[in-house]
Amino acid sequence: MAEIRFLTNEAGKVEGLAYAGFETFRGSPYTSCARETGQNSRDASAGGHPVCVSFDLRSMARSDVPFADKLQHSIECCLAATHDVKTLQHLTRALQTINAPVIKVLEISDRHTTGLTGPTTDPESVFSALVKGDGVTNKRDATSAGSFGIGKNAAFAVSDLQTVIYSTCYRDAHSGEKKFAAQGRLRLVSHTDGDKQLSAEGYWGNAGFTAIESSAEVPTWMARDEVGASIFSIGFREQDHWEDRMTLSLVTNFFLAIERGEIEFSVGGKPINRVSLDSVLAGEMLQRIAAEADQLEELERARRLVECMRSEATLRRTISVSGLGNFMFHLLVKEGMPREVHVLRNGIYITDNFARFSEPLRRFPGTREFTAVLEPAQTPGGREPSSLLKRLENPAHDSLEPERIVDTSQREAAKKQIKSLIKQMRDIIRSVAKIDDISRSQLNELSHLFADGGDGGCKNVEEDPERFLYGSARKNRRAKPPGALGKGTGKGGAKGGATKMKTGKGDRRSAGGRPALPLRDLRSVLPDQKDASRRTIFFTPDMDGDMELSVAASGLSGDVELVVTGSSSGRTANGRIALRVRKGERVGVDVAFAEPFRGPIELTAIAVKTQELA
């Protein structure tokens, strides 16, 4: 007879709610649940068909939940003891949930997977690792997406009862016969039931904490005869737009696997597959949810990377690193891209940097705009070979960290291999996306210093400056419409002779036949850290004259400028500023941009005629 039983607590150990396995996912429960369960199903692919994962909310009559009475009794035992406010609130909500006539259950089920393979009594089986293991994973594939056996706890984070039921149908490794198994796991707090001291951890199943192995012994909603697995989060914490939050997580993490037809999802009956991917990514509700969750960048990133992987203009190169394996590098050079490199593994997004290897991959001076994707190359069998990336990946799946390799010699070897990989990526970017004969007025690429905007104690914002590296005007600036200020001056380049500064001393050259205005002691600060669309710029001219000042994002291609919509001095037109300056007189200009920009900027000052200035 199936029942709920808690482990005995002979030592009287005090166990509260703050279980590390669950707390990891408390901050973003829907996002984490979608990613982690999707990843586990992805790793269990049976091959031949896309893995299909469905997220469906069910409303169960309390009488259909076979352990409801026992769970309610256990919660009441927990409430009998004294607790802190947080624990009391959680247990009170749990009691209300289990005592309600209808109990919400989130079912996460997959198809075209191997299921949770047994035998259930084998401690090394996948079933045992998932149901009874802590911090262990028995995935057979050394390059599987999961590495720590922690992600399974994400399903508990969306349950007000902290109770999850696992149900699976799998094929016996020897006979090939279908087998069924079901068992539940729950965690409350340590408590006393009568004269028994019990642990916080409990299980639902047959006697001796064993799994139920007959589908006839479980409710119909829990049984399954198709190979695969189902996870039931009992007492689902339903909040507004939970479907959209999970959808956002799935498309921003699995977009490549979806695009390649390796996995498909369904959330609340709405499909997410290679056919619907574009419409899902472009959906207005998803855009709104991303904005509310401060995840717009993740959504926009997914859109860019889908374009990178699809585009016929994308360059694809194989990178080989001895001891590390082969990688495919996808590089799309296109205006409007933010010059970024992203790492994916098994079709799942991982990170955009190798910061722990002293390579944030955020500096690409002298290149055109681009976006790039790095992924382990697939073997003829379709799997990705790099097990090292799996070893380097942290539990949050958002960073690669060499310190995770315990052996010193292996760790140092891994560092050399990764740095070789990074060098080859940079070499490809430089050769493909470089800008020839470019000369820039570039602010040091230390964007965090922009964000500081002074230490708060400066009487003058100029007292906390960052020095410009001031070079000549760039080639091929945006063609200006008729009547634009400084007509003809946008054609000056490295040879055309715009201002060039070295160690604070300028030399005069020409830009399109017009003299450039030498500037020195350039400064740039953000007066308001919350408003990146405004910048205060300081400089000192070395000659008298009328000038046109243009501002551009550092290192971008020559046909892109930051559009200036307003300034505290001079006159603004066509995205630039017209000013009259005097030699040696310090100039400070508050500038407003059409769009926010926090990064390093370039300035170009070109002399114009007085009538043009007017």
C-alpha positions as CSV (number, residue, x, y, z in Angstrom):
1,M,0.0,0.0,0.0
2,A,1.6,3.3,-1.1
3,E,2.1,5.8,1.6
4,I,4.1,8.9,2.7
5,R,6.9,8.1,5.1
6,F,9.6,10.4,6.5
7,L,13.1,9.4,7.5
8,T,13.6,9.0,11.2
9,N,15.6,11.7,13.0
10,E,17.4,9.9,15.8
11,A,20.0,12.6,16.3
12,G,17.3,15.3,16.7
13,K,18.8,17.3,13.8
14,V,17.0,20.6,13.2
15,E,16.2,20.9,9.5
16,G,14.5,24.0,8.3
17,L,13.1,25.2,5.0
18,A,16.3,26.7,3.6
19,Y,17.4,23.5,1.8
20,A,20.3,24.5,-0.5
21,G,19.0,22.4,-3.3
22,F,15.7,24.3,-3.5
23,E,17.0,27.7,-2.5
24,T,19.2,27.8,-5.6
25,F,16.1,28.3,-7.7
26,R,13.9,30.4,-5.4
27,G,14.8,33.6,-7.1
28,S,13.5,32.6,-10.5
29,P,11.4,29.5,-10.0
30,Y,9.6,29.4,-13.4
31,T,12.7,30.3,-15.4
32,S,14.7,27.6,-13.6
33,C,12.1,24.9,-13.7
34,A,11.7,25.3,-17.5
35,R,15.4,25.3,-18.2
36,E,16.4,22.5,-15.9
37,T,13.6,20.1,-16.7
38,G,14.0,20.8,-20.4
39,Q,17.7,20.2,-20.1
40,N,17.2,16.8,-18.4
41,S,14.8,15.7,-21.1
42,R,17.2,16.9,-23.8
43,D,20.0,14.8,-22.3
44,A,17.7,11.7,-22.3
45,S,17.0,11.8,-26.0
46,A,16.3,8.5,-27.5
47,G,17.3,9.7,-31.0
48,G,15.4,9.6,-34.3
49,H,12.8,12.2,-33.3
50,P,12.9,15.6,-31.6
51,V,12.5,15.4,-27.9
52,C,9.0,16.7,-26.9
53,V,8.5,18.3,-23.5
54,S,5.1,19.6,-22.4
55,F,4.2,21.9,-19.4
56,D,0.5,21.6,-18.5
57,L,-1.4,22.8,-15.4
58,R,-3.9,20.4,-14.0
59,S,-6.6,21.0,-11.4
60,M,-7.0,17.8,-9.3
61,A,-9.8,17.0,-6.9
62,R,-8.3,16.5,-3.5
63,S,-9.7,13.0,-3.5
64,D,-7.6,12.2,-6.5
65,V,-4.4,12.9,-4.7
66,P,-3.8,9.6,-2.8
67,F,-1.5,11.0,-0.2
68,A,-3.4,14.3,0.6
69,D,-4.6,13.2,4.1
70,K,-1.2,12.0,5.2
71,L,0.6,15.1,3.8
72,Q,-1.9,17.4,5.6
73,H,-1.3,15.5,8.9
74,S,2.5,15.9,8.4
75,I,2.2,19.6,7.8
76,E,0.0,20.0,11.0
77,C,2.7,18.2,12.9
78,C,5.3,20.6,11.6
79,L,3.1,23.6,12.6
80,A,2.9,22.3,16.2
81,A,6.4,23.4,16.8
82,T,7.6,27.0,17.2
83,H,9.0,28.5,14.0
84,D,10.3,31.8,12.6
85,V,7.9,34.0,10.6
86,K,9.1,32.8,7.2
87,T,8.7,29.1,8.1
88,L,5.3,29.7,9.7
89,Q,4.1,31.6,6.6
90,H,5.3,28.8,4.3
91,L,3.7,26.0,6.4
92,T,0.4,27.9,6.7
93,R,0.2,28.3,3.0
94,A,1.1,24.7,2.5
95,L,-1.7,23.6,4.9
96,Q,-4.2,25.8,3.0
97,T,-3.0,24.3,-0.3
98,I,-3.4,20.7,0.7
99,N,-6.7,21.3,2.5
100,A,-8.3,22.9,-0.6
101,P,-11.0,21.0,-2.5
102,V,-8.9,21.4,-5.7
103,I,-5.1,21.1,-5.8
104,K,-3.1,22.6,-8.7
105,V,-0.5,20.2,-10.3
106,L,2.0,21.2,-12.9
107,E,2.7,18.2,-15.2
108,I,6.0,18.2,-17.1
109,S,6.1,15.2,-19.4
110,D,8.4,14.2,-22.2
111,R,8.4,11.9,-25.2
112,H,11.1,10.4,-27.5
113,T,13.4,10.0,-24.5
114,T,14.7,7.0,-22.7
115,G,12.7,7.8,-19.6
116,L,14.1,7.3,-16.1
117,T,15.9,4.0,-16.6
118,G,16.1,1.5,-13.8
119,P,16.2,-0.8,-12.1
120,T,14.7,1.3,-9.3
121,T,16.6,-0.6,-6.7
122,D,19.9,0.0,-8.3
123,P,21.6,3.1,-6.6
124,E,23.5,3.8,-9.8
125,S,20.4,3.9,-12.1
126,V,19.0,7.2,-13.5
127,F,15.8,6.7,-11.6
128,S,17.6,6.4,-8.2
129,A,19.8,9.4,-9.0
130,L,16.9,11.6,-9.7
131,V,14.5,10.5,-7.0
132,K,16.9,9.7,-4.1
133,G,20.2,11.3,-5.1
134,D,21.6,14.6,-3.9
135,G,24.4,16.3,-5.9
136,V,24.9,13.2,-8.1
137,T,24.1,12.6,-11.8
138,N,24.1,9.2,-13.5
139,K,23.8,10.5,-17.0
140,R,25.8,8.1,-19.3
141,D,26.9,10.8,-21.7
142,A,30.0,12.6,-20.7
143,T,29.0,15.6,-22.7
144,S,25.4,15.8,-21.5
145,A,24.0,19.3,-20.6
146,G,23.5,18.4,-16.9
147,S,26.5,17.9,-14.7
148,F,25.7,18.3,-11.0
149,G,22.4,16.5,-10.2
150,I,21.1,19.8,-8.9
151,G,18.7,20.9,-11.6
152,K,16.1,18.4,-10.6
153,N,15.4,20.5,-7.5
154,A,13.9,23.3,-9.7
155,A,10.6,21.4,-9.9
156,F,10.3,21.8,-6.1
157,A,10.7,25.6,-6.2
158,V,7.3,26.0,-7.9
159,S,5.5,23.7,-5.4
160,D,3.9,25.3,-2.3
161,L,4.0,21.8,-0.8
162,Q,7.6,21.1,-1.9
163,T,6.4,17.8,-3.2
164,V,7.2,16.2,-6.5
165,I,6.1,12.9,-8.0
166,Y,8.2,11.1,-10.7
167,S,6.5,8.7,-13.1
168,T,8.3,6.9,-15.9
169,C,8.1,4.2,-18.5
170,Y,11.4,2.8,-19.7
171,R,12.7,-0.3,-21.4
172,D,14.6,-2.9,-19.5
173,A,18.3,-2.9,-20.6
174,H,18.4,-6.7,-20.9
175,S,14.9,-7.8,-22.1
176,G,13.8,-4.7,-23.8
177,E,10.5,-5.0,-22.0
178,K,8.6,-1.9,-20.9
179,K,8.8,-1.1,-17.2
180,F,6.8,1.3,-15.1
181,A,7.9,3.1,-11.9
182,A,6.6,6.0,-9.8
183,Q,7.7,7.5,-6.6
184,G,7.4,10.9,-4.8
185,R,9.8,13.0,-2.8
186,L,8.9,15.8,-0.4
187,R,10.7,18.1,2.1
188,L,9.0,20.0,4.9
189,V,10.9,20.7,8.2
190,S,12.0,18.3,10.9
191,H,9.1,17.5,13.2
192,T,7.6,15.2,15.8
193,D,4.7,12.8,15.0
194,G,3.5,11.3,18.2
195,D,6.6,9.9,19.9
196,K,8.6,9.7,16.7
197,Q,11.2,12.3,15.7
198,L,11.2,12.6,12.0
199,S,13.4,14.3,9.4
200,A,12.3,17.0,7.0
201,E,12.7,14.5,4.1
202,G,10.0,12.1,3.1
203,Y,8.9,9.8,0.3
204,W,5.7,8.6,-1.2
205,G,5.8,5.0,-2.5
206,N,5.7,1.4,-1.3
207,A,7.0,0.1,2.0
208,G,10.8,0.4,2.6
209,F,10.9,3.7,0.6
210,T,10.7,1.7,-2.6
211,A,9.1,2.7,-5.9
212,I,5.6,1.7,-7.1
213,E,6.2,-0.6,-10.2
214,S,2.7,-1.2,-11.4
215,S,0.8,1.5,-13.3
216,A,-2.5,-0.1,-11.9
217,E,-1.4,1.0,-8.4
218,V,-1.3,4.7,-9.1
219,P,-4.0,7.2,-10.1
220,T,-4.7,7.3,-13.8
221,W,-3.3,10.8,-14.1
222,M,0.1,9.5,-12.9
223,A,0.3,6.3,-15.0
224,R,2.0,6.2,-18.4
225,D,2.7,3.4,-21.0
226,E,4.7,5.4,-23.5
227,V,8.4,5.4,-22.9
228,G,9.5,8.7,-21.3
229,A,9.1,10.5,-18.0
230,S,6.6,12.7,-16.2
231,I,7.2,15.1,-13.3
232,F,4.3,16.3,-11.2
233,S,4.9,19.4,-9.1
234,I,2.1,19.1,-6.4
235,G,0.5,22.3,-5.1
236,F,1.8,24.4,-8.0
237,R,2.4,28.0,-7.2
238,E,0.3,29.5,-9.9
239,Q,1.0,33.2,-10.7
240,D,-0.1,35.4,-13.6
241,H,1.7,34.7,-16.8
242,W,3.6,31.7,-15.5
243,E,3.3,30.2,-19.0
244,D,5.0,33.2,-20.6
245,R,7.7,33.2,-18.0
246,M,8.5,29.6,-18.8
247,T,8.2,30.2,-22.5
248,L,10.7,33.1,-22.2
249,S,13.2,30.8,-20.4
250,L,12.8,28.1,-23.1
251,V,13.3,30.2,-26.1
252,T,16.2,32.2,-24.7
253,N,18.1,29.0,-23.6
254,F,17.1,26.4,-26.2
255,F,16.6,28.5,-29.3
256,L,19.4,26.6,-31.2
257,A,18.2,23.2,-30.3
258,I,14.6,24.3,-31.3
259,E,15.9,25.8,-34.5
260,R,17.7,22.5,-35.4
261,G,14.6,20.4,-34.7
262,E,16.3,18.6,-31.8
263,I,13.7,19.6,-29.2
264,E,10.1,20.9,-29.1
265,F,8.1,22.3,-26.3
266,S,4.5,22.9,-25.4
267,V,3.5,25.3,-22.6
268,G,-0.1,25.4,-21.7
269,G,-1.0,23.8,-25.1
270,K,1.0,26.4,-27.1
271,P,3.7,24.8,-29.3
272,I,7.3,26.1,-29.4
273,N,9.1,24.4,-32.4
274,R,11.1,25.4,-35.4
275,V,8.0,26.5,-37.2
276,S,6.6,28.7,-34.4
277,L,10.0,29.9,-33.1
278,D,10.0,33.2,-35.0
279,S,6.4,34.2,-34.0
280,V,7.1,33.2,-30.3
281,L,10.3,35.3,-30.2
282,A,8.4,38.3,-31.7
283,G,5.4,38.0,-29.5
284,E,4.2,41.2,-27.8
285,M,3.4,39.4,-24.5
286,L,6.8,37.8,-24.4
287,Q,8.4,41.3,-25.0
288,R,6.3,42.7,-22.1
289,I,7.2,39.8,-19.7
290,A,10.9,40.2,-20.6
291,A,10.7,43.9,-19.8
292,E,9.0,43.2,-16.5
293,A,11.5,40.5,-15.5
294,D,14.5,42.6,-16.7
295,Q,15.3,40.0,-19.3
296,L,15.0,42.1,-22.5
297,E,18.7,41.6,-23.2
298,E,18.3,37.8,-23.1
299,L,15.3,37.9,-25.5
300,E,17.1,40.3,-27.9
301,R,20.2,38.1,-27.7
302,A,18.2,35.0,-28.7
303,R,16.8,36.9,-31.7
304,R,20.3,38.0,-32.8
305,L,21.8,34.5,-32.4
306,V,19.0,32.9,-34.3
307,E,19.8,35.3,-37.2
308,C,23.5,34.5,-36.9
309,M,22.9,30.8,-37.1
310,R,20.5,31.1,-40.1
311,S,22.1,33.7,-42.2
312,E,23.7,32.8,-45.5
313,A,26.2,35.7,-44.8
314,T,27.5,34.0,-41.7
315,L,31.0,32.7,-41.9
316,R,31.6,29.2,-40.5
317,R,35.0,28.0,-39.5
318,T,36.2,24.9,-37.7
319,I,38.6,25.5,-34.8
320,S,40.7,22.7,-33.5
321,V,42.5,22.6,-30.2
322,S,44.7,19.7,-29.2
323,G,43.2,17.9,-26.2
324,L,40.0,20.0,-26.4
325,G,38.5,18.9,-29.6
326,N,36.9,20.6,-32.6
327,F,34.6,23.6,-32.4
328,M,32.4,25.4,-34.9
329,F,32.7,29.2,-35.0
330,H,29.8,31.1,-36.6
331,L,30.5,34.8,-37.4
332,L,28.0,37.2,-38.8
333,V,29.4,40.7,-39.6
334,K,26.5,43.1,-39.9
335,E,25.7,46.6,-39.0
336,G,23.8,46.9,-35.7
337,M,25.3,43.9,-34.1
338,P,26.9,44.5,-30.7
339,R,30.3,42.8,-31.3
340,E,29.8,39.8,-29.0
341,V,30.8,36.1,-28.8
342,H,28.5,33.5,-27.2
343,V,29.1,29.9,-26.2
344,L,26.5,27.2,-26.6
345,R,26.7,23.5,-25.8
346,N,24.2,20.8,-26.8
347,G,22.1,23.5,-28.4
348,I,21.7,25.3,-25.1
349,Y,23.0,28.8,-24.3
350,I,25.8,28.9,-21.7
351,T,27.7,32.2,-21.6
352,D,29.0,35.3,-23.4
353,N,32.5,35.4,-21.9
354,F,35.5,33.6,-20.6
355,A,36.0,36.0,-17.8
356,R,37.6,33.4,-15.5
357,F,40.2,32.9,-18.1
358,S,41.0,36.6,-18.1
359,E,39.2,36.9,-21.4
360,P,35.8,38.6,-21.1
361,L,35.6,38.7,-24.9
362,R,34.1,42.2,-24.8
363,R,36.9,44.2,-26.4
364,F,37.2,44.1,-30.2
365,P,38.8,47.5,-31.2
366,G,39.1,48.2,-34.9
367,T,36.4,45.8,-36.0
368,R,33.1,46.1,-37.7
369,E,30.0,45.2,-35.9
370,F,29.4,41.5,-35.6
371,T,27.9,38.7,-33.5
372,A,29.4,35.2,-33.2
373,V,28.5,31.8,-31.8
374,L,31.0,29.1,-30.6
375,E,29.9,25.5,-30.1
376,P,31.6,22.1,-29.9
377,A,31.5,20.6,-33.4
378,Q,29.2,17.7,-33.8
379,T,30.5,14.2,-34.4
380,P,29.2,12.0,-37.2
381,G,26.9,10.5,-34.6
382,G,25.4,13.9,-33.9
383,R,26.7,14.4,-30.4
384,E,29.1,17.1,-29.3
385,P,32.5,15.9,-28.1
386,S,33.8,18.5,-25.7
387,S,33.5,17.0,-22.2
388,L,35.9,19.7,-20.9
389,L,33.3,22.4,-21.3
390,K,30.9,20.4,-19.2
391,R,33.5,20.1,-16.4
392,L,34.2,23.9,-16.5
393,E,30.5,24.8,-16.4
394,N,29.1,26.1,-13.2
395,P,25.8,24.9,-11.7
396,A,23.9,28.0,-12.9
397,H,25.0,27.1,-16.5
398,D,26.1,30.7,-17.1
399,S,29.9,30.6,-16.7
400,L,33.0,28.5,-17.4
401,E,35.3,28.3,-14.4
402,P,38.8,26.6,-14.4
403,E,38.8,26.3,-10.6
404,R,36.2,23.5,-11.0
405,I,39.0,21.1,-12.1
406,V,40.5,19.9,-8.9
407,D,43.8,18.4,-10.4
408,T,46.3,21.3,-10.7
409,S,48.0,19.9,-13.8
410,Q,44.7,19.3,-15.6
411,R,43.5,22.8,-14.6
412,E,46.6,24.4,-16.1
413,A,46.3,22.4,-19.2
414,A,42.6,23.4,-19.5
415,K,43.6,27.1,-19.2
416,K,46.1,26.8,-22.0
417,Q,43.6,25.0,-24.2
418,I,40.8,27.5,-23.6
419,K,43.2,30.4,-24.3
420,S,44.3,28.8,-27.5
421,L,40.6,28.5,-28.4
422,I,40.1,32.2,-27.6
423,K,43.1,33.3,-29.6
424,Q,41.9,31.5,-32.7
425,M,38.5,33.1,-32.4
426,R,40.1,36.5,-32.1
427,D,42.3,35.9,-35.1
428,I,39.2,35.0,-37.2
429,I,37.3,38.1,-36.1
430,R,40.3,40.3,-36.8
431,S,40.8,38.8,-40.3
432,V,37.1,39.0,-41.3
433,A,35.7,42.0,-39.4
434,K,38.6,44.3,-39.4
435,I,38.3,47.9,-40.5
436,D,41.2,49.0,-42.8
437,D,42.9,52.3,-42.4
438,I,40.6,53.3,-39.5
439,S,41.7,56.0,-37.1
440,R,39.6,56.7,-34.0
441,S,39.2,59.1,-31.1
442,Q,38.6,56.3,-28.6
443,L,37.9,56.6,-25.0
444,N,39.6,53.9,-22.9
445,E,37.4,50.8,-23.0
446,L,36.6,50.8,-19.3
447,S,32.8,51.1,-19.4
448,H,32.5,50.7,-15.6
449,L,34.3,54.0,-15.2
450,F,31.5,55.7,-17.2
451,A,29.0,54.2,-14.8
452,D,30.8,55.7,-11.8
453,G,30.5,59.3,-13.0
454,G,32.6,60.5,-10.2
455,D,33.0,59.4,-6.6
456,G,30.2,61.6,-5.3
457,G,32.7,63.9,-3.5
458,C,33.9,65.8,-6.5
459,K,32.9,69.5,-6.7
460,N,33.4,69.4,-10.4
461,V,32.5,66.5,-12.6
462,E,35.8,67.0,-14.5
463,E,37.7,66.0,-11.4
464,D,36.9,62.4,-12.1
465,P,37.8,62.2,-15.8
466,E,38.8,59.4,-18.1
467,R,41.3,60.3,-20.8
468,F,40.4,60.0,-24.5
469,L,42.8,58.5,-26.9
470,Y,42.1,61.0,-29.6
471,G,42.9,60.1,-33.2
472,S,41.9,61.1,-36.7
473,A,38.4,61.3,-38.1
474,R,37.0,58.1,-39.4
475,K,36.3,57.2,-43.1
476,N,33.0,56.7,-44.7
477,R,30.8,58.6,-42.3
478,R,27.1,58.6,-42.9
479,A,26.1,60.5,-45.9
480,K,24.3,63.7,-44.8
481,P,21.1,64.9,-46.3
482,P,20.9,68.2,-48.2
483,G,21.3,71.2,-45.9
484,A,23.3,69.3,-43.3
485,L,25.9,71.2,-41.3
486,G,29.5,70.9,-42.4
487,K,28.6,69.8,-45.9
488,G,31.4,67.7,-47.4
489,T,33.3,67.3,-44.1
490,G,32.3,63.8,-43.5
491,K,34.7,62.3,-46.0
492,G,37.9,62.9,-44.0
493,G,39.8,59.7,-43.1
494,A,43.2,58.7,-41.8
495,K,44.8,60.1,-45.0
496,G,42.4,62.9,-45.4
497,G,43.8,64.6,-42.3
498,A,41.4,65.1,-39.4
499,T,42.8,66.1,-36.0
500,K,45.2,63.6,-34.5
501,M,46.3,63.9,-30.9
502,K,49.5,62.4,-29.4
503,T,50.6,63.0,-25.8
504,G,48.4,66.1,-25.6
505,K,49.9,67.8,-28.7
506,G,47.9,68.1,-31.9
507,D,48.9,68.6,-35.5
508,R,46.7,70.3,-38.1
509,R,45.5,68.4,-41.1
510,S,42.5,68.6,-43.3
511,A,39.3,66.7,-43.7
512,G,37.9,66.8,-47.2
513,G,39.9,70.0,-47.8
514,R,38.8,71.7,-44.6
515,P,41.0,72.2,-41.6
516,A,40.3,70.1,-38.5
517,L,40.2,71.6,-35.1
518,P,42.7,70.2,-32.7
519,L,41.2,69.3,-29.3
520,R,43.0,68.4,-26.1
521,D,42.1,67.3,-22.6
522,L,39.0,65.5,-23.6
523,R,36.6,64.2,-20.8
524,S,33.3,62.4,-20.8
525,V,31.0,61.6,-17.9
526,L,27.5,60.4,-17.2
527,P,25.8,63.1,-15.1
528,D,23.0,60.7,-14.2
529,Q,23.8,57.0,-13.9
530,K,20.1,56.1,-14.6
531,D,20.0,58.0,-17.9
532,A,22.5,56.7,-20.4
533,S,21.0,58.9,-23.1
534,R,22.8,62.0,-21.7
535,R,26.5,62.7,-21.6
536,T,28.7,65.6,-20.6
537,I,31.7,66.2,-22.8
538,F,34.6,68.5,-22.1
539,F,37.5,69.6,-24.4
540,T,39.8,72.5,-25.0
541,P,40.3,73.7,-28.6
542,D,43.8,74.7,-29.8
543,M,42.5,77.3,-32.3
544,D,39.6,79.7,-32.9
545,G,36.9,78.8,-35.3
546,D,33.5,77.4,-36.1
547,M,33.3,73.7,-35.8
548,E,31.0,70.7,-36.2
549,L,31.2,68.0,-33.5
550,S,30.0,64.5,-34.1
551,V,29.9,61.7,-31.6
552,A,30.1,58.0,-32.4
553,A,30.3,54.7,-30.5
554,S,34.0,53.6,-30.2
555,G,35.3,51.1,-32.6
556,L,32.1,50.7,-34.7
557,S,32.1,51.0,-38.4
558,G,32.5,54.4,-40.0
559,D,29.0,54.8,-41.2
560,V,27.4,54.7,-37.7
561,E,27.1,57.7,-35.5
562,L,25.3,58.4,-32.2
563,V,22.5,60.8,-33.1
564,V,22.6,63.9,-31.0
565,T,19.2,65.3,-30.4
566,G,20.1,68.2,-28.2
567,S,23.0,70.1,-26.6
568,S,23.5,72.8,-24.0
569,S,25.7,74.9,-26.3
570,G,25.7,75.7,-30.0
571,R,23.1,74.3,-32.3
572,T,22.0,70.7,-33.0
573,A,21.1,69.6,-36.5
574,N,21.2,66.2,-38.4
575,G,22.5,64.5,-35.3
576,R,25.6,66.7,-34.8
577,I,26.5,69.9,-32.9
578,A,27.6,73.2,-34.4
579,L,29.8,75.3,-32.1
580,R,31.9,78.4,-32.2
581,V,35.0,78.0,-30.0
582,R,38.1,80.0,-29.0
583,K,41.6,78.8,-28.6
584,G,42.4,77.7,-25.0
585,E,38.9,78.3,-23.7
586,R,37.5,75.2,-22.0
587,V,34.2,73.9,-23.5
588,G,31.7,71.8,-21.6
589,V,28.6,70.5,-23.5
590,D,25.7,68.5,-22.2
591,V,24.6,66.2,-24.9
592,A,21.4,64.2,-25.4
593,F,21.4,61.1,-27.6
594,A,18.5,59.6,-29.5
595,E,19.2,56.3,-27.8
596,P,20.9,55.3,-24.5
597,F,24.6,54.4,-24.8
598,R,27.0,53.7,-21.9
599,G,30.0,52.5,-23.8
600,P,33.2,54.4,-25.0
601,I,32.7,57.2,-27.5
602,E,34.6,58.9,-30.3
603,L,34.6,62.6,-31.1
604,T,35.4,64.2,-34.5
605,A,35.7,68.0,-34.7
606,I,35.7,69.4,-38.3
607,A,36.1,73.1,-39.1
608,V,33.1,74.7,-41.0
609,K,32.6,78.1,-42.6
610,T,30.7,80.8,-40.7
611,Q,27.8,80.8,-43.2
612,E,27.4,77.1,-42.8
613,L,27.4,77.5,-39.1
614,A,24.6,80.0,-39.4
